[in-house]
């Protein structure tokens, strides 16, 4: 009984510190954004092409890709103009159409925080304004890339904080941009903030509800990349994002899964992830995540430390990284190792 009480106390401590970025305050409960893209009802009802459009709620990305492959340029442009929010977020749609559709949707957005996302030259692969907003941005030429990486962030990330100026390397845009700059020609990096993240402290950060919803969205996003003919990705998962990746692992089709500053992946070890990907883990000595009790009891906590020897992941050097959000900082050993993994090396 005494041992059980100590375990519960550890889980209570985990609930107070398992958040995705530094600088949080008290937590607030979040409702996950799920389901098909906004505007799907009018898309389903549209008969402008004289044929039924694929249902955004049920059509597999492969079927979406096949549908668009059968359209001419004029038909594609018509759908883009009539339904930019669907075309921009429907996995399996050719990425060139998604860029154009999301640029159109962002220009029409009344939210002043999002003006910068619609700036010329930015390649926005997803933009869902619902809830706190979800965004995916591409760095590099995704169509011609031989190596593709996806960065999945942790807590306190949304459309408004996607590329904030402070704590740059704790943002998905900052992490992805730094990784892209470190890799050579032929690589592209996607910053994927495509799920509802926890805000601050609280049960959301210590439980798996938002991660489960995020894992479904991440799996479908990866299937959309494959349907568009893109290479299998390397997926980098920061903090609570590693919980998302742990749940998504069996369906990601990733070549490598890299977790950093992880509170746990909801698996006991690498075998429990049920993935053929190589699994890597990084944790620096100054990261406060090291103080989190890696336990899982009654749905609280996320399980063993992926950077621990017993988990079985390959260890990424991180001696130069500082704190919870320093892994992608230029000049660090962790960033150099990430770039090598992203380019298919470090075997």
C-alpha positions as CSV (number, residue, x, y, z in Angstrom):
1,X,0.0,0.0,0.0
2,X,2.9,2.4,0.9
3,X,4.5,1.6,-2.5
4,X,1.3,2.4,-4.3
5,X,1.0,5.7,-2.5
6,X,4.5,6.6,-3.5
7,X,3.7,5.8,-7.2
8,X,0.6,8.0,-7.1
9,X,2.6,10.8,-5.6
10,X,5.1,10.5,-8.4
11,X,2.3,10.6,-11.0
12,X,0.9,13.7,-9.3
13,X,4.3,15.3,-9.7
14,X,4.4,14.3,-13.3
15,X,1.1,16.0,-13.9
16,X,2.6,19.3,-12.7
17,X,5.6,19.3,-15.0
18,X,4.8,17.3,-18.2
19,X,4.4,20.2,-20.6
20,X,5.9,20.7,-24.0
21,X,7.7,24.0,-23.6
22,X,9.1,26.2,-20.9
23,X,7.4,29.3,-19.6
24,X,3.9,27.8,-19.0
25,X,1.5,28.8,-16.3
26,X,-1.6,27.0,-15.0
27,X,-3.2,24.5,-17.4
28,X,-6.5,24.8,-19.1
29,X,-8.5,21.9,-20.6
30,X,-8.6,21.6,-24.4
31,X,-11.0,20.0,-26.7
32,X,-9.3,18.3,-29.6
33,X,-10.1,19.4,-33.1
34,X,-11.0,16.3,-35.0
35,X,-12.8,15.2,-38.2
36,X,-12.7,16.5,-41.8
37,X,-11.5,20.0,-42.8
38,X,-13.7,23.1,-42.3
39,X,-16.1,23.6,-45.3
40,X,-16.6,19.9,-45.9
41,X,-20.4,20.1,-45.9
42,X,-20.4,22.5,-48.9
43,X,-17.7,20.4,-50.6
44,X,-19.9,17.3,-50.3
45,X,-22.9,19.2,-51.8
46,X,-21.0,20.7,-54.7
47,X,-22.0,19.4,-58.1
48,X,-20.0,21.8,-60.2
49,X,-17.9,19.0,-61.7
50,X,-20.9,16.9,-62.5
51,X,-19.6,14.1,-60.3
52,X,-19.4,13.2,-56.6
53,X,-16.4,14.6,-54.8
54,X,-14.4,12.3,-52.4
55,X,-15.9,12.6,-48.8
56,X,-13.3,14.4,-46.7
57,X,-14.5,12.4,-43.7
58,X,-14.0,8.9,-45.1
59,X,-12.0,8.9,-48.3
60,X,-8.5,7.5,-47.9
61,X,-5.6,9.7,-49.0
62,X,-4.9,7.2,-51.8
63,X,-8.4,7.7,-53.1
64,X,-8.1,11.5,-52.8
65,X,-4.8,11.4,-54.8
66,X,-6.4,9.2,-57.5
67,X,-9.4,11.6,-57.7
68,X,-7.1,14.7,-58.3
69,X,-5.0,12.8,-60.7
70,X,-8.1,12.4,-62.9
71,X,-8.8,16.2,-63.0
72,X,-7.6,18.7,-65.5
73,X,-6.0,22.0,-64.5
74,X,-9.3,23.9,-64.9
75,X,-11.2,21.5,-62.7
76,X,-8.5,21.6,-60.0
77,X,-8.5,25.4,-60.1
78,X,-12.3,25.5,-59.8
79,X,-12.3,23.4,-56.6
80,X,-9.4,25.4,-55.2
81,X,-11.3,28.6,-55.6
82,X,-14.6,27.3,-54.3
83,X,-13.2,25.2,-51.4
84,X,-9.8,26.4,-50.3
85,X,-10.1,25.1,-46.8
86,X,-10.9,21.6,-48.0
87,X,-8.3,21.5,-50.8
88,X,-5.6,22.9,-48.4
89,X,-6.2,20.4,-45.7
90,X,-7.3,17.2,-47.5
91,X,-4.6,14.6,-47.2
92,X,-3.8,13.1,-50.6
93,X,-4.3,16.4,-52.5
94,X,-1.2,17.4,-54.5
95,X,1.0,19.6,-52.4
96,X,1.2,22.4,-55.1
97,X,-2.6,22.7,-54.8
98,X,-2.5,22.7,-51.0
99,X,0.1,25.6,-51.0
100,X,-2.1,27.7,-53.3
101,X,-5.3,26.9,-51.4
102,X,-3.9,27.7,-48.0
103,X,-2.4,31.0,-49.3
104,X,-5.9,31.9,-50.4
105,X,-7.5,30.9,-47.1
106,X,-4.9,32.8,-45.1
107,X,-5.4,36.0,-47.2
108,X,-9.2,35.7,-46.3
109,X,-8.6,35.2,-42.6
110,X,-9.8,38.0,-40.3
111,X,-7.3,37.0,-37.6
112,X,-4.4,39.5,-37.6
113,X,-2.0,36.9,-36.0
114,X,-2.1,34.9,-39.2
115,X,-1.1,37.6,-41.7
116,X,2.6,36.5,-41.5
117,X,1.7,32.9,-42.3
118,X,0.3,34.1,-45.6
119,X,3.4,36.1,-46.6
120,X,4.7,35.5,-50.1
121,X,7.1,32.6,-50.4
122,X,5.8,30.6,-47.4
123,X,4.8,27.1,-48.2
124,X,1.8,26.3,-46.0
125,X,0.8,22.7,-46.4
126,X,-2.1,22.8,-43.9
127,X,-4.1,25.6,-42.2
128,X,-7.1,24.8,-40.1
129,X,-8.4,27.9,-38.2
130,X,-10.6,26.0,-35.9
131,X,-9.9,26.0,-32.2
132,X,-6.5,27.6,-31.5
133,X,-5.5,27.0,-35.2
134,X,-3.3,24.3,-36.7
135,X,-0.5,24.8,-39.3
136,X,2.0,22.8,-41.3
137,X,4.8,24.6,-43.2
138,X,7.4,23.2,-45.6
139,X,11.1,24.3,-45.7
140,X,12.8,23.3,-49.0
141,X,11.5,21.7,-52.2
142,X,9.3,18.9,-51.0
143,X,8.5,17.7,-54.5
144,X,12.1,17.0,-55.4
145,X,13.5,16.1,-52.0
146,X,15.2,12.7,-51.6
147,X,14.9,13.0,-47.8
148,X,11.8,14.3,-45.9
149,X,11.6,15.1,-42.2
150,X,8.6,16.0,-40.1
151,X,8.9,17.9,-36.8
152,X,6.1,17.3,-34.3
153,X,6.0,19.8,-31.4
154,X,4.8,19.6,-27.8
155,X,2.5,21.7,-25.6
156,X,1.5,25.4,-26.0
157,X,1.9,25.3,-29.8
158,X,-0.9,26.6,-32.1
159,X,-1.3,29.0,-35.1
160,X,-0.4,31.9,-32.9
161,X,2.8,30.4,-31.4
162,X,3.9,28.4,-34.5
163,X,6.7,30.7,-35.3
164,X,6.9,33.0,-32.3
165,X,10.0,35.2,-31.9
166,X,10.9,34.2,-28.3
167,X,12.2,30.7,-27.6
168,X,12.6,30.1,-31.3
169,X,14.0,26.5,-31.1
170,X,11.0,25.5,-29.0
171,X,8.6,26.3,-31.9
172,X,7.9,23.9,-34.8
173,X,8.9,26.5,-37.4
174,X,12.2,27.3,-35.6
175,X,13.1,23.6,-35.2
176,X,12.3,22.8,-38.8
177,X,14.1,25.8,-40.2
178,X,17.2,25.0,-38.2
179,X,17.2,21.4,-39.2
180,X,16.7,22.3,-42.9
181,X,19.7,24.7,-42.7
182,X,21.9,22.0,-41.3
183,X,21.0,19.4,-43.9
184,X,22.4,19.3,-47.4
185,X,20.7,19.7,-50.8
186,X,17.9,17.3,-51.5
187,X,16.3,17.5,-48.1
188,X,13.0,19.1,-47.0
189,X,11.6,19.6,-43.6
190,X,7.9,19.9,-42.6
191,X,6.9,21.7,-39.4
192,X,3.7,20.0,-38.4
193,X,1.6,21.6,-35.8
194,X,-1.5,19.7,-36.9
195,X,-3.1,18.7,-33.6
196,X,-4.6,20.3,-30.5
197,X,-1.7,20.6,-28.0
198,X,-2.0,20.9,-24.2
199,X,-1.9,24.4,-22.7
200,X,0.3,24.8,-19.7
201,X,-0.1,22.5,-16.7
202,X,-3.0,20.2,-16.0
203,X,-4.4,16.8,-16.9
204,X,-4.1,17.4,-20.6
205,X,-0.3,17.3,-20.4
206,X,-0.2,14.3,-18.1
207,X,-2.8,12.2,-20.0
208,X,-3.1,10.8,-23.5
209,X,-6.4,12.1,-24.8
210,X,-5.0,14.9,-26.9
211,X,-2.1,12.7,-28.0
212,X,-4.6,10.0,-29.2
213,X,-6.4,12.5,-31.3
214,X,-3.2,14.0,-32.6
215,X,-1.8,10.5,-33.5
216,X,-4.8,9.9,-35.8
217,X,-4.2,13.2,-37.5
218,X,-0.5,12.6,-37.8
219,X,-1.0,9.1,-39.3
220,X,-3.4,10.4,-41.9
221,X,-1.0,13.3,-42.7
222,X,1.8,10.8,-43.3
223,X,-0.5,8.7,-45.5
224,X,-1.2,11.8,-47.5
225,X,2.5,12.4,-48.1
226,X,2.9,8.8,-49.3
227,X,-0.2,9.1,-51.6
228,X,1.4,12.2,-53.2
229,X,4.5,10.1,-54.0
230,X,6.9,11.6,-51.4
231,X,9.6,9.7,-49.6
232,X,9.0,8.0,-46.3
233,X,9.8,10.5,-43.6
234,X,12.1,10.8,-40.6
235,X,9.9,12.1,-37.8
236,X,11.3,14.2,-35.0
237,X,9.1,14.5,-31.9
238,X,9.6,17.0,-29.1
239,X,8.3,16.6,-25.6
240,X,4.5,15.9,-25.6
241,X,4.8,15.5,-29.3
242,X,6.7,12.2,-28.5
243,X,3.6,10.9,-26.9
244,X,1.7,11.6,-30.1
245,X,4.5,9.9,-32.1
246,X,4.5,6.9,-29.8
247,X,0.8,6.3,-30.4
248,X,1.1,7.0,-34.1
249,X,4.3,4.9,-34.6
250,X,2.7,1.7,-36.0
251,X,1.0,3.6,-38.9
252,X,3.5,6.3,-39.7
253,X,5.6,4.5,-42.3
254,X,8.6,6.4,-41.0
255,X,12.2,5.3,-41.6
256,X,13.3,6.8,-38.3
257,X,11.6,8.1,-35.2
258,X,13.6,10.6,-33.1
259,X,12.3,11.8,-29.7
260,X,13.8,14.6,-27.7
261,X,13.0,15.8,-24.2
262,X,10.4,13.1,-24.0
263,X,8.1,12.5,-21.0
264,X,7.4,9.0,-22.4
265,X,5.8,7.4,-25.5
266,X,3.1,5.3,-23.9
267,X,5.1,2.2,-24.6
268,X,7.3,0.1,-22.3
269,X,10.2,-0.2,-24.8
270,X,11.0,0.1,-28.5
271,X,9.3,-3.2,-29.3
272,X,6.1,-1.8,-27.8
273,X,6.0,0.9,-30.4
274,X,5.3,-1.7,-33.1
275,X,7.3,0.1,-35.7
276,X,9.9,-0.9,-38.2
277,X,11.5,2.5,-37.9
278,X,14.8,3.1,-36.2
279,X,14.1,4.7,-32.8
280,X,16.4,7.4,-31.4
281,X,16.2,9.4,-28.2
282,X,17.9,12.6,-27.0
283,X,17.9,14.2,-23.6
284,X,20.4,16.7,-22.2
285,X,21.5,16.9,-18.6
286,X,19.9,20.4,-18.1
287,X,16.5,19.5,-19.5
288,X,13.9,19.7,-16.7
289,X,12.1,16.7,-18.3
290,X,14.7,14.6,-16.5
291,X,13.0,15.4,-13.2
292,X,9.7,14.0,-14.4
293,X,8.9,10.6,-12.9
294,X,8.5,8.3,-15.9
295,X,5.6,6.3,-14.7
296,X,2.1,5.5,-15.9
297,X,-0.7,4.7,-13.5
298,X,-4.5,5.0,-13.9
299,X,-4.0,6.9,-17.2
300,X,-1.6,9.5,-15.7
301,X,2.0,9.8,-17.0
302,X,3.4,8.4,-20.2
303,X,5.6,5.5,-19.2
304,X,9.4,4.8,-19.2
305,X,12.0,7.3,-20.4
306,X,12.9,6.7,-24.0
307,X,16.4,7.9,-23.3
308,X,16.9,5.3,-20.7
309,X,19.0,2.2,-21.5
310,X,16.1,-0.2,-20.8
311,X,13.9,1.4,-23.4
312,X,16.2,0.2,-26.2
313,X,16.3,3.4,-28.4
314,X,19.6,4.6,-30.0
315,X,21.0,7.5,-28.0
316,X,21.5,10.8,-29.7
317,X,24.4,12.9,-28.2
318,X,23.0,16.1,-26.6
319,X,25.8,17.4,-24.4
320,X,25.7,20.8,-26.1
321,X,22.0,21.3,-25.9
322,X,20.7,23.6,-23.1
323,X,17.4,23.2,-21.4
324,X,14.2,21.7,-22.8
325,X,14.2,23.6,-26.1
326,X,17.8,23.7,-27.0
327,X,18.1,20.5,-29.1
328,X,17.8,22.3,-32.5
329,X,20.0,25.3,-31.6
330,X,22.8,25.9,-34.2
331,X,26.2,24.4,-33.4
332,X,24.9,21.7,-31.0
333,X,25.9,18.1,-31.2
334,X,22.2,17.1,-31.2
335,X,21.4,19.2,-34.3
336,X,24.4,17.7,-36.2
337,X,23.2,14.2,-35.2
338,X,19.6,15.1,-36.3
339,X,20.8,16.3,-39.7
340,X,22.8,13.0,-40.2
341,X,19.7,11.0,-39.3
342,X,17.5,13.1,-41.6
343,X,19.8,12.4,-44.5
344,X,19.7,8.6,-43.9
345,X,23.0,8.4,-42.0
346,X,24.1,7.4,-38.5
347,X,23.5,3.7,-39.3
